[in-house]
Amino acid sequence: MTILLKTNKGCLLAASSVGANKRSPERLATDTTERLIKDYEEGGCCDCFMQDQVIILAALARGTSRFRTGPLTLATKTAIHVCEALTGARFTVTKEENGNLGEQSYVIECEGVVSTQSTGMQDQVII
């Protein structure tokens, strides 16, 4: 089951769940909806399951990457540490109050490490 939320500014957020033998369809819908509302209230642009995946892409991207998320997961903290150690990318995590929702959100910023050199024929990616 996938549930979509569209904000008044046009942003789309989604949450999905797979049914299990012990959960009724009603319980599945309720759990999925509650997780989507929690993600929305935290003010992030990605949920707790996507944070660590975005870290890897930010480390490998050229220039500055920046995104907002809810509380950092252990997997996200680990991804930041490993990406910094392996690539030399630098991350900054800033904790912010999320307005009237009362939740904590974080802005993760990364200076990526990929650069390109023109060879005249095509660009080479150097990591």
BALOBA-1460 file (C-alpha; in Angstrom, 3 decimals):
// residues 127
<rec num="1" residu="m" x="0.000" y="0.000" z="0.000"/>
<rec num="2" residu="t" x="1.269" y="3.453" z="-0.911"/>
<rec num="3" residu="i" x="-0.258" y="6.679" z="0.344"/>
<rec num="4" residu="l" x="0.606" y="10.061" z="-1.191"/>
<rec num="5" residu="l" x="0.412" y="13.491" z="0.408"/>
<rec num="6" residu="k" x="0.518" y="16.653" z="-1.689"/>
<rec num="7" residu="t" x="1.269" y="19.919" z="0.118"/>
<rec num="8" residu="n" x="-0.246" y="23.259" z="-0.779"/>
<rec num="9" residu="k" x="3.137" y="24.135" z="-2.338"/>
<rec num="10" residu="g" x="3.035" y="21.093" z="-4.635"/>
<rec num="11" residu="c" x="5.534" y="18.910" z="-2.777"/>
<rec num="12" residu="l" x="4.749" y="15.180" z="-2.895"/>
<rec num="13" residu="l" x="5.526" y="12.886" z="0.022"/>
<rec num="14" residu="a" x="4.734" y="9.176" z="0.152"/>
<rec num="15" residu="a" x="4.730" y="6.291" z="2.597"/>
<rec num="16" residu="s" x="4.308" y="2.644" z="1.767"/>
<rec num="17" residu="s" x="3.895" y="-0.617" z="3.630"/>
<rec num="18" residu="v" x="3.638" y="-4.258" z="2.753"/>
<rec num="19" residu="g" x="0.935" y="-6.294" z="4.439"/>
<rec num="20" residu="a" x="1.868" y="-9.041" z="6.836"/>
<rec num="21" residu="n" x="-0.136" y="-12.069" z="7.901"/>
<rec num="22" residu="k" x="-1.076" y="-10.581" z="11.255"/>
<rec num="23" residu="r" x="-2.054" y="-7.068" z="10.161"/>
<rec num="24" residu="s" x="-5.501" y="-6.306" z="8.864"/>
<rec num="25" residu="p" x="-5.858" y="-3.987" z="5.849"/>
<rec num="26" residu="e" x="-7.270" y="-1.356" z="8.204"/>
<rec num="27" residu="r" x="-4.242" y="-1.607" z="10.514"/>
<rec num="28" residu="l" x="-1.899" y="-1.464" z="7.519"/>
<rec num="29" residu="a" x="-3.613" y="1.706" z="6.239"/>
<rec num="30" residu="t" x="-3.530" y="3.297" z="9.694"/>
<rec num="31" residu="d" x="0.164" y="2.505" z="10.248"/>
<rec num="32" residu="t" x="1.128" y="3.812" z="6.809"/>
<rec num="33" residu="t" x="-0.886" y="6.999" z="7.238"/>
<rec num="34" residu="e" x="0.564" y="7.667" z="10.692"/>
<rec num="35" residu="r" x="4.110" y="7.280" z="9.354"/>
<rec num="36" residu="l" x="3.362" y="9.665" z="6.472"/>
<rec num="37" residu="i" x="1.931" y="12.277" z="8.839"/>
<rec num="38" residu="k" x="4.981" y="11.934" z="11.123"/>
<rec num="39" residu="d" x="7.342" y="12.417" z="8.169"/>
<rec num="40" residu="y" x="5.363" y="15.491" z="7.071"/>
<rec num="41" residu="e" x="5.384" y="17.012" z="10.559"/>
<rec num="42" residu="e" x="9.151" y="16.567" z="10.813"/>
<rec num="43" residu="g" x="9.443" y="18.844" z="7.775"/>
<rec num="44" residu="g" x="11.849" y="16.706" z="5.803"/>
<rec num="45" residu="c" x="11.992" y="16.040" z="2.104"/>
<rec num="46" residu="c" x="12.849" y="12.390" z="2.661"/>
<rec num="47" residu="d" x="11.864" y="9.841" z="5.260"/>
<rec num="48" residu="c" x="14.009" y="7.867" z="7.694"/>
<rec num="49" residu="f" x="14.382" y="5.007" z="5.196"/>
<rec num="50" residu="m" x="15.864" y="7.248" z="2.506"/>
<rec num="51" residu="q" x="18.231" y="9.474" z="4.524"/>
<rec num="52" residu="d" x="21.304" y="7.248" z="4.386"/>
<rec num="53" residu="q" x="20.850" y="6.600" z="0.665"/>
<rec num="54" residu="v" x="20.841" y="10.332" z="-0.106"/>
<rec num="55" residu="i" x="24.085" y="10.739" z="1.884"/>
<rec num="56" residu="i" x="25.969" y="8.519" z="-0.564"/>
<rec num="57" residu="l" x="24.646" y="10.422" z="-3.581"/>
<rec num="58" residu="a" x="25.480" y="13.786" z="-1.977"/>
<rec num="59" residu="a" x="29.053" y="12.657" z="-1.255"/>
<rec num="60" residu="l" x="29.583" y="11.673" z="-4.875"/>
<rec num="61" residu="a" x="27.885" y="14.713" z="-6.427"/>
<rec num="62" residu="r" x="29.793" y="17.728" z="-7.657"/>
<rec num="63" residu="g" x="29.297" y="20.891" z="-5.597"/>
<rec num="64" residu="t" x="27.019" y="21.457" z="-2.641"/>
<rec num="65" residu="s" x="24.047" y="19.225" z="-1.867"/>
<rec num="66" residu="r" x="21.526" y="20.213" z="0.791"/>
<rec num="67" residu="f" x="18.364" y="18.529" z="2.062"/>
<rec num="68" residu="r" x="16.054" y="18.637" z="5.063"/>
<rec num="69" residu="t" x="15.042" y="15.570" z="7.032"/>
<rec num="70" residu="g" x="13.640" y="14.520" z="10.370"/>
<rec num="71" residu="p" x="15.738" y="13.081" z="13.209"/>
<rec num="72" residu="l" x="18.881" y="11.347" z="11.951"/>
<rec num="73" residu="t" x="18.906" y="7.572" z="11.993"/>
<rec num="74" residu="l" x="21.915" y="5.547" z="13.084"/>
<rec num="75" residu="a" x="22.288" y="4.404" z="9.459"/>
<rec num="76" residu="t" x="22.469" y="8.052" z="8.343"/>
<rec num="77" residu="k" x="25.099" y="8.928" z="10.945"/>
<rec num="78" residu="t" x="27.098" y="5.869" z="9.864"/>
<rec num="79" residu="a" x="26.766" y="6.775" z="6.166"/>
<rec num="80" residu="i" x="28.062" y="10.285" z="6.877"/>
<rec num="81" residu="h" x="31.058" y="8.905" z="8.779"/>
<rec num="82" residu="v" x="31.906" y="6.298" z="6.128"/>
<rec num="83" residu="c" x="31.469" y="8.700" z="3.189"/>
<rec num="84" residu="e" x="33.703" y="11.295" z="4.841"/>
<rec num="85" residu="a" x="36.363" y="8.668" z="5.564"/>
<rec num="86" residu="l" x="36.307" y="7.083" z="2.108"/>
<rec num="87" residu="t" x="35.733" y="10.051" z="-0.183"/>
<rec num="88" residu="g" x="36.873" y="13.168" z="1.636"/>
<rec num="89" residu="a" x="33.415" y="14.717" z="1.280"/>
<rec num="90" residu="r" x="32.512" y="17.063" z="4.143"/>
<rec num="91" residu="f" x="29.099" y="17.100" z="5.798"/>
<rec num="92" residu="t" x="27.468" y="19.680" z="8.039"/>
<rec num="93" residu="v" x="24.327" y="18.811" z="10.006"/>
<rec num="94" residu="t" x="22.283" y="21.699" z="11.390"/>
<rec num="95" residu="k" x="19.422" y="21.148" z="13.829"/>
<rec num="96" residu="e" x="16.425" y="23.419" z="13.309"/>
<rec num="97" residu="e" x="13.106" y="24.032" z="14.998"/>
<rec num="98" residu="n" x="10.344" y="23.263" z="12.550"/>
<rec num="99" residu="g" x="8.054" y="26.246" z="13.011"/>
<rec num="100" residu="n" x="4.632" y="25.678" z="14.477"/>
<rec num="101" residu="l" x="4.736" y="21.878" z="14.143"/>
<rec num="102" residu="g" x="6.997" y="21.591" z="17.190"/>
<rec num="103" residu="e" x="9.151" y="18.868" z="15.648"/>
<rec num="104" residu="q" x="12.904" y="18.861" z="15.123"/>
<rec num="105" residu="s" x="14.254" y="18.845" z="11.603"/>
<rec num="106" residu="y" x="17.799" y="18.767" z="10.320"/>
<rec num="107" residu="v" x="19.466" y="20.265" z="7.284"/>
<rec num="108" residu="i" x="22.255" y="18.093" z="5.943"/>
<rec num="109" residu="e" x="24.733" y="19.846" z="3.682"/>
<rec num="110" residu="c" x="27.568" y="18.191" z="1.795"/>
<rec num="111" residu="e" x="30.460" y="19.402" z="-0.293"/>
<rec num="112" residu="g" x="30.779" y="16.544" z="-2.768"/>
<rec num="113" residu="v" x="34.029" y="15.218" z="-4.146"/>
<rec num="114" residu="v" x="33.405" y="14.470" z="-7.806"/>
<rec num="115" residu="s" x="35.135" y="16.711" z="-10.299"/>
<rec num="116" residu="t" x="35.357" y="16.524" z="-14.057"/>
<rec num="117" residu="q" x="38.247" y="17.116" z="-16.383"/>
<rec num="118" residu="s" x="37.656" y="17.845" z="-20.013"/>
<rec num="119" residu="t" x="39.632" y="15.586" z="-22.344"/>
<rec num="120" residu="g" x="38.385" y="17.213" z="-25.492"/>
<rec num="121" residu="m" x="36.383" y="14.103" z="-26.429"/>
<rec num="122" residu="q" x="34.352" y="13.495" z="-23.288"/>
<rec num="123" residu="d" x="34.326" y="14.288" z="-19.594"/>
<rec num="124" residu="q" x="35.957" y="11.903" z="-17.164"/>
<rec num="125" residu="v" x="34.642" y="11.525" z="-13.641"/>
<rec num="126" residu="i" x="37.411" y="11.539" z="-11.052"/>
<rec num="127" residu="i" x="36.617" y="10.415" z="-7.546"/>
